[in-house]
Structure formats: structure tokens, C-alpha cells
Amino acid sequence: MAYDKIVVPQNGERITVREGSLHVPDHPILLYVEGDGIGPDITHASMRIWDAAVQKAYGGQRKVAWAEIYAGEKANALYGTYFPDETLDAIREFYVGIKGPLTTPVGGGFRSLNVALRQELDLYACVRPVRWFPNVPSPLRAPEKVDVVIFRENTEDVYAGIEYMAGTPENEKLARFLREEMGARFFEGAGLGIKPISAFGTKRLVRKAIQYAIDNQRKSVTFVHKGNIQKFTEGAFRNWGYEVAAQEFADFTITEDALWKEPHNGRVPPGKIVVKDRIADIMFQMMLLRPDEFDVIATPNLNGDYLSDAVAAEVGGVGIAPGSNIGDYMAVFEATHGTAPKYAGLDKVNPGSLLLSGVMMLDYIGWKEAGKAIIDAYIRTVEQKIVTYDFARQMQGATEVKTSEFASAVIANL
């Protein structure tokens, strides 16, 4: 495909799909969005580490061919729009990419670029692994007990964007219908939103979560919902989740209820993954008090948004929390924090979130050796107390370094 602004590297090859799985060449074209605010600082630092780790792991036999695509402020300057069509076209063609943080205004302006990207490409699973790395400052007494992978449904719930501003004709029409036809009661002048949660959207998310648990020898999958109040949306999410486990993964799963009955009496049968559910509000408490009881978590969109950031705070904050948006084949990995414009261009902030998202990307394309090399080097660097300002102010005897200097330290530890 011909592109206007995007330059496709001539030394790279396309990732393809063959017989239902990704085929990754030794010199794959991987896409990247630099990002707004601090995006350029953390993106270029992380790319140095990713490239060095690939070189270290494979001795030159494998190498990434990077292709820059555009979204956010840089896209607007180039195209006159924050979300150009050819960015979507490139992701559809090349399948895998990573992006820095993008600007999203609160309460007005253009729609969230992150949400639009997920919905336009049907990247229906937001996958957020949250674990503690040794020596990273944490507010918990035992942060090493936190090791979960959160699968957040990415396309439905209130993020579907079906809402109507108070005072508009559309709002008044919907309000009249709800009151007169459906018997609903609510205050005059209310903004109105619709919360769709479907069997289709739920089941494909849960299917991916359970398969992940099987593939990675995880112990349990927990559905987090508010089904005690929202019975036909979040309650349905819970019920549909159990249906997937029973109908598609019966040989690999056992429900928590069945586990505590005869003949098991609380003992997990060999090769079985425990499937259970928790109410969303109590789950926040349990992730503080008994985090080691949870492993893989599947949740509707809004709950997952709250929970993934809250749990990340237990192990050092969203500044080091990786994330990805994954469909059937396409995947866009991302920094999970904001653009921090006051630090833009200062070479100051922690690149950990984007860096570790890149590790997820390397794992996704099957280059696990390079990903492991980065994790090991990252742990060694933090152990040496060579850290950016956010960690340095919480650690005694730390050496505070710039973003680029932290990248150099990680590379030296590969």
C-alpha cells in the first residue's frame, strides 16, 4: 500500500497471518507512534533499549525495522487531523505497533484517541500485567504478592460513547422515551448515557483471558463486576464468563463453587484453573489485603480502567505499568500514563511504562529472549539505584539520572 506521510522501511518485511497465527520474519516492520508531551523522550529512550536487547539476544540475526506512524499533535501538524486514516491503514497492514501517550482533553474537544483507536481496529482486549520488581518503591508492605494480568474489555460499556448532553433535542427525546415508554425515573436535566455489554463482546474477552491463563500456567481467572446492582449488564458479564469456561474450557477449568464441594474440598485438581468472580468494590479492598489470591482478572471496560491503575499504584505507579490493546491478530502496545506536558522535552521522566510495554510486544511476536533480557537488565539497574526522579525521591542513596541516561544504564546491564 502507498502512503502519504508514512515511510515504509525497505529493509523490513511485513508480519503476516498464516493458518490462524502470526508469522514474524527476522526483520519485521514494527510501527511506532512517538506520542505527545513526554512521548518523544520516553519513546527514543525505549527504542534504544529494545534494539540493544534484540542485538544482544540474537546477535544480528534478528532486527526490527521501525516505521513511524502518526496520531495526536504530531499528526495534526502533518495531516490537519489528530487521527489520520492512513495510520489505521498501516496498523491493518503491519499488525503490530507501539505508541507513546496521546493528548485527550477532559470534558470537551475531540474524542479520546486511545478509545477511538481501540474501537476502529476492534482491539477488544486491553491487557495489563501488573507485578512488582525488586527495589521499586511501593506503598505496600509486601508488594511482591502482587502479580496479576488484567484483561479489560475494550470496546463496550460506557466507553461505547453513546451519551447525550443535557438540554439537547437528542437528550430530551431519549429522556421522554425512557420516562413515558419504559417507566424510568430520574432527575430533570440529566445527561444520559447507554451502557452496552454484549454476550459477543464478553465471551471473546473471557476466552482470551482463560486461554492466556492456560498458556502461561496461571492458577485462576476472576471475573470482576458490579452485577449485584447492574444485573443485566455486569451481572450478564459474569454469567457469560462462566458459560465460556463451562462450554469451551471444561477440561481446563473448575469453578470456585465446585472446588469447595466433594470430592475436592478446596484442593485444586492437577491441570485445572479456578474460575471465580468478585464484586468490583470489594475487589479493590482484596487487592490490598490479599493480592496473592488473584492471578488473571477479566472485567468490563470501566471496572478494568479503575482497577488496572489502582493495582499499578501498589507496585510503583502507572509510570512503570505496561499495557496493550489486542484483537484477533492486530496489537497496539502503549504507555498507560498521560502526556505530562510540563515535563515535555526535559529528558526527565521514567520510561518504564513504555519500555515494559515494548517487552510485551517482543513477547507477542515470539522474541521472548529479548524481552527477558530487558527485564533482567531493568531489575539490575533499579537494584543499583540508578533511577529517574520519581524513584530517586523515594529511595535512599539513589543516583538520579535523566531518561536517556537511564536507558544507557539499562543497556549497560544487558
N, C-alpha and C positions, 0 to 999 in steps of 0.2 A: 504494500500500500504506500502511496506517495503522501508525504506530509508537508505542511506549510512551514511550520517553525521547528518541528522535532527533527533532529538529525539522528538517523539510524546508523550505528557504528558498523563499518564494513567488515571489521574483524570478528564480529559476533554472529551467532546462529540463533534462530528462534527456538524457544521451548514449544513443544507440540504435545498434543494429546493422542495417544495410541492405545487402543483396546481398553479405554476407560481409565487410563492413568497418564500422568505427566511423563514425557520423555525429555530429559535435560541433557543437552550436549555439553562438551567440555568447556566451551566458550559461549555460555548463554548470554543473550541480551537481557539484562535486568533493568527495569525502569526506576527512576527516582524523581521525586518532587522535592525541590530544595526546601520549601516551606517559607513561612513569613516570620518576621521578628527574629528570634534566635535561630530560626531554621538553618540559614547558611552556616552558622558557626558549628552547630552540632552535626549537620549533615556531612560537611567536609572532614571533620574530625573522625566521624564514624566510618566514612568510606576508606580513609587511610588504614584503619584497623581491620576492616573487612578484607581489603585487598592483601594486607600483610599476612593475615591469618590464612587466606586461601593459598598464598605463595608458600607459607610455612608448611601447611598440611599436605600440599600436592606437588611441591617442587617445580611449579611452572606447567605441569600437565593440564591443570585447570586454571581458568582465569575468567573473571566477569568482564563483559563488555557493557559498560554503563551507557544508558540513553536517558537524557533529561527530558521529562515531560512537565507540563505546567498547570498549576492551579493556584488560586489565591491572588495576591497582589502582583506577583511577577507575571502571571497570566494576563491579568487586567492590563498591565502596561504593554504587553506584546500583542494581545488579541482584542482588547476592549471588552473583555468579559472575564469573570473570575473562574469560569468553569467551561473551557472550550471543548467543543465536540471532539476535536482530534486527540485530546487527552484520553477520553473514553475509548476512542477507536484504537489507540495504541495499547491500552490495557487489554482490550479484547483480543488484539493480535498477539501480544507477547506474554500475556497471562500473569506475570509476577512482577511486583514492584514494591517500593517503599517510599514513604512520604514523611517529611517534616511537619510540624504543626502549622495549621492554617487558621487565618483570622475568621471568626464568626461573631458578628455583633449580637448583643443581648437586647431583646425587646423590639427589634425592628431591623430594617435593612434586608440584605439578601439572606436567603435561607442557608442553613449550615451546609458548608461544602462537604464536610465529613459525612453527614447524613445523606446528602444528595449522591455522593459517590457510592455509598453502600447500596442505595436503592436503585440507582440507574444500572449498576452492574450485578445486582442481586447477590451481593456479598452478605449472605444472610447470617453468618456466624461471626460474631466478634469474640475472638479467643484471647483471653488474658491470663497467662500464667503468673502467679504471684508466689514468690519464695524469698526467703531471707538468705543473703550472702554474708559470710563471716565478716565481722568487724564493721558492718554497716550500721550506723546509729539507728536505734529503734525505740519507740516508747514502751514496748512490751518487755516483760521480764524474761520471757522465753520465746523470742521471735523465731527460733529455729523450728518451732512446732507448726509454723505457717508454711504450707506447701500445697496450694490449690491451683486448679486450672478452671477458670470461669468461662463457660460458653453462654454468651448473651445473644438472644435473638435480635437481629439487626434491622429488620425491615417493617415490623408491625408495631403494635401498642400505640402509645400517644405519639411516637416518632413518625407515624404514618403521615402526619401533617394535616389531618382532617380536623380543622378547627375554624371557628367563625367568630370574628371580633364583635364585641357587644355594640349594639346600635346599628349594625349593617343590615340591609334587607335580607341577606342570606341567614344571618343570625336570627332575625325575627321570624323568618319563615320556618326555620328548624325549631325554634322555641314554641311556636304556635302548634306545630305538628306534635311535638313531644307532650305538650300540655293537653291539647284537645283530642288527639288520636290515641296517645299512649298512656295518658293519665299521670304523667310525670309531674313532680313538684320541685320547684327551685326558685330562687330569688329572681326578681325582675332585673334586667340589665346585666345578666351573667354572660361572660364569654363561654362559648360552648366548644367542646372537643369530643371526637369519637375515638374510641379505643378498640380497634380490631385486633383480635387474636384468633388465628385460624388453626384448624387441625393440620392443614398442609404445612404452614409455617412452623408450628410447634414440632411436628414429627420429624421434619428434616433436620431441625436444630438438635433435638434429643438424639436422633440417630447418629449424628456426627459426634456428639458428646460420649455416647456409650461406646461407639467404635474406637474413639480416642482412648477411653479407659481400657478397653481390651488390648489395643495395640501397645500401650505403654505400661501394662501390668499395674494399673491403678486399682485401688481397693473398693471404691464406692462412687456412685453418681447420685447427687442430691438435687431434687427439683426445689427451687426457691420461689415462692409465690405468695400472693395475698388472697388465696382462694376462700378464706373464711368470710371475706367481705365481698369480693368481686367474683362471685361464684361461676358466672358464665363466661368469663374471660380468663382470669388467672386460675380459677378453680378448674376450668377446662384444660388449661395448660398442664396442670398436674395430672389430670386423668388421662389425657392423650399421651403424656410421657410414660405413664405406667403401661398403656396399651402398646407402645413401641417396644418396651422392654419385654413384655409378655409374648407379643406376636412375632417379633423379629430377632430377639436375642435370648430366648428362653434357655438355651444351652449354656449361656454365659452369665446369667443374672439370677439373683434371688431377692425378693422384696424384704424390707426390714421386718414387716409383719410376719412373714413366713420364717424368717431367721430365728425368731424367738418362740416358735412353736415346735412341737415334736416333729421330726426326731432331732432337730438341730440344736435347740436350746441355747441359741446365741453363738454357736460355733459356725463359722463360715465354711461351707464345703469347698474343697480344693477346686480352683479354677473358676470360682464364682465371684461376681461383682455385686455388692449390695446396692440395691436401688431404694432410695428413701426420699422423703420430702420434708421441708420445713417452712413454716410461715415466715415471710420476709422480715418482719420486725424482730422476731426472736433470733433470726439468723445472725443479725448484726451483733447481738449480745454473745451468741455462741462462738462467733469467730474471734471474739476477745477472750472468752473464758476457756473454751475447749476447741481451739482451731484444728488440733490434730485429729479430730473426729471426721474431718471432711477432706475430700480429695478432688474429684471432678464435680463441678456445680453447673447446672443448666437452669437458665432463668429467662423470663420475658425481658423485653428491652429496658424498661425504666428501672426495674429492680437491679438488673445487671449493671447499669450505668452507676447507680449509687454504690452497689456492693463492691464492684471492682476497684473503685477509687478508695473506698473506706478500707478495704483489706490491704491495698497498696500502702496506705499510711502506716500500717502495722510493721512493715518491713523496710521503711525508708522513704516512702512517698512516691507520688506519680512521676517524680523526676527520674526514677530508675525503673519504672513499671513498663514492660514491653506490651505490645498488643498487635493484633492482626484482624483483618476482615477477610473472610474466606467464603467462597462459593463452592460450586462443584469442582471447579478447576482453577478459576482466577483467584488471586490472593493479593491484597494490598496490606503491607505491614506499616506500622505507624508509631510515631511518638504519641504517647497518650496524654501529654500535658498541653498547655496552651503556648502561645507565641512569646510571652514575656517581653513585650516591646521595649520596656525600659532597659533591658539588657542586650538588645539587638546590637550586633557588631562589636561587643565589648570582649569577646573571647573569654567569657567568664563562667558560663553555666555548665551544669553536669550533662554530658551527652548520653547518660546511661540508658534512658528510656529508648531512644532511637537505636543506640548501639545494640541493646539486647533484643530489640525488635528485629534487627538485622540477623542476629543469631537464630531467631525463629525462622527467618526467611531462608537462611542457609540450611537449616534442618528440613524445611519444607521441600527444598529442591534436592534433598538427599545428601548434602555436603555436611554431614554431622561432625566429621573430624575437625573441620574449620570452626564450626560453632563451638565445639568443646574447647578448642584451643583458646578462643576468646574468653569463654567463661573462666577457665583456669587462670589466664593472664589478668583478667579483671579482679579476681579474688586476690591474687598475689599483690596487685597494685594497691588495692584498698588495705590489705594487711600491712603494707609498707607505709601506710598513712599518707600516700600521695593522692590527694583528692582536691576536688573543686570546692569553692567557698561554702556551699550548702552543707557538705560533710565536715569541712575543716572547723566550722564554728561549733560543732558538736563533739569533736574529738580532741583529746589532749595530745599534744605533741605532733599534730598533723602538719604536713607541708602543703600549704595551699598553692595550687597551680592553676593555670589557665586551661580552657577547654582543649586547645591544641597541645599543650604540654601534657595534659592527662592522656591524650591519645598517644603521644610519644612514649610515655611511661608504660602504657599497656602493650604497645608494640615491642618495647624492650623486654617485656616479660613473657612474650610469646614463646 
